[in-house]
Amino acid sequence: MTDVSPIERPFTTNEAGEQLGSLSVALAVQRRVLMALMIRQLMTKYGRGNIGFLWIVLEPMILCCGVLVVRSLIQGHEENGIALIPLLVTGYLPLTLWRHISGVGVFMFRRSGPLLYHRDITLLDCTIATLVLEIGGCTIAFMVVYWILITLNLMDPLYDVGLVLMGWLILALLAYSLMIIFAVLTEYYEAAERFVQPFQYLMLPVCGFFFMVSWLPDSAQRLAWYMPTIHCYEMVRAGMLGPTVQTYYTPWYPILCAIIGLALALPKVDKARDKIHFG
């Protein structure tokens, strides 16, 4: 009987079952790790007293409602022919998502260092747990604010939920890639921390929060399309406001930018782990 190479030999029923069993066990372990990390982060950040983890939803809600009230009192009810409240909701809440996810990357690996004593926990597990928590908290805040405004007849119903969700999740992916970049840079170079906040503030005028592409002159529009976050804001506003506004976006461009950012940063994660010192 001719011997067959293990590479060429097809799986038997038992081997296939063992493969599937190993995969299911690994997925179960990964799920438990992520759940434990999320619970730990909630307890560490918000504590057990008062309303605890509900702050993850109330914090962006309070900030958003404050901005809505102040801007409405100062600016009136419209900007460039668009109702101010929907414009602010589609600007400020995505900005909150962006800042909550990307900003937490500063020294994130160092803060997560003690958890690495557990064999099943990796640095990427810590980043993914944070990502899921921030997306969940900001999304629920978005839904509650939207429901309140709809109930008070201050906004029209969403035109395209899928488009809003796509812009929202792509923006989260972009912010996640920046989180990893910040985490790697601050672990390699401590001085990088000093540049993160200025970078975030300098992003405000150009990220798409304050304007829509259709408001810009043609020369500025061509430059604006190179900013990946603008495409996400335009998608959210197109899904929220519908054909009443003119929007410009290309979904693949911010996705490509996020993939490039992750491709540059992820290979450095293991080396960044070696730089973590426990004192």
C-alpha positions, -999 to +999 in steps of 0.1 A: +000+000+000+014+034-010+020+059+018+003+092+013+018+125+026-002+140+055-005+171+034-021+152+005-041+128+026-077+140+031-090+143+066-108+113+081-141+119+099-124+117+133-097+142+123-122+166+109-142+163+141-111+170+162-103+200+141-138+214+146-137+206+182-104+224+187-117+255+168-149+256+189-128+253+221-105+281+210-135+304+201-151+296+235-119+306+253-116+338+232-152+347+240-146+343+277-114+363+275-131+392+258-161+391+282-138+391+312-117+420+298-148+441+291-162+435+326-129+444+341-126+476+321-161+486+330-154+480+367-120+498+366-133+528+347-168+533+362-167+513+395-195+495+412-211+524+430-238+548+418-250+538+383-217+521+374-213+510+338-243+530+326-219+560+325-205+545+293-238+555+277-247+586+297-213+603+293-216+607+255-253+615+258-248+643+283-220+658+262-241+656+230-272+671+246-251+699+260-237+708+226-271+706+210-287+730+236-258+755+235-254+756+197-292+759+192-293+789+215-264+806+199-268+797+162-305+793+156-322+764+139-305+761+105-271+761+089-268+764+051-304+754+048-301+723+069-318+718+103-292+724+130-301+695+153-298+667+128-266+683+116-251+684+151-263+648+159-246+635+128-215+654+136-210+653+173-218+617+181-195+603+154-168+626+167-174+612+202-170+577+188-138+587+171-123+603+201-133+576+226-118+548+205-086+565+192-078+585+223-076+555+246-046+541+227-022+563+246+000+540+268-027+514+263-002+485+262+015+497+293-018+498+312-027+463+300+007+449+309-004+432+342-030+412+324-004+395+302+004+372+331-027+353+321-017+329+293-048+333+272-047+372+271-029+391+245-025+429+239-048+426+209-075+411+231-073+442+253-077+465+223-106+445+209-124+446+242-120+484+244-133+487+208-164+467+215-172+486+247-168+520+231-188+511+200-216+497+222-217+527+245-216+553+218-242+534+196-266+531+225-261+568+232-268+576+196-300+555+197-313+571+229-306+606+217-322+598+183-353+584+201-356+614+223-354+638+194-379+618+173-403+617+203-400+655+206-405+660+168-371+677+166-358+652+139-372+632+110-369+594+109-337+579+095-337+577+057-314+548+053-304+528+085-279+507+066-260+537+053-258+553+088-246+519+102-219+516+075-205+550+080-206+545+118-187+512+117-162+523+091-154+553+113-149+529+143-125+508+122-105+540+113-104+550+149-093+515+159-064+516+135-054+549+150-057+535+185-032+508+176-009+533+161-010+555+192-005+525+215+026+514+195+041+549+192+036+558+229+053+525+239+082+531+216+086+569+222+071+583+254+073+618+240+047+608+214+020+613+241+026+650+238+015+650+202-017+630+205-039+658+219-027+685+195-033+660+167-068+654+178-076+691+180-060+698+147-082+671+132-114+689+142-115+715+115-108+690+087-124+658+098-159+667+085-175+675+119-180+712+112-190+711+075-203+691+046-184+686+014-211+703-007-205+735+012-169+738+000-157+753-032-145+728-059-108+732-051-114+725-014-137+695-023-109+678-042-087+681-011-114+671+013-119+637-004-084+627+008-095+629+044-109+594+052-131+606+081-150+629+058-164+600+039-177+585+071-194+617+081-210+620+047-223+585+048-239+590+082-255+623+071-267+608+038-284+580+058-298+604+083-309+632+061-316+615+028-319+632-005-325+666+011-288+671+012-260+665-013-234+641-001-201+628-015-185+596-002-165+565-013-168+537+013-137+517+001-114+547+007-116+549+045-116+511+047-084+510+027-068+537+049-078+517+081-063+485+066-031+503+057-029+517+093-034+483+108-009+467+084+017+492+096+010+490+133+001+454+140+035+439+132+050+463+159+026+451+186+048+421+197+079+443+198+060+469+218+052+442+243+089+436+249+092+473+259+067+471+287+083+473+321+067+465+353+077+486+382 
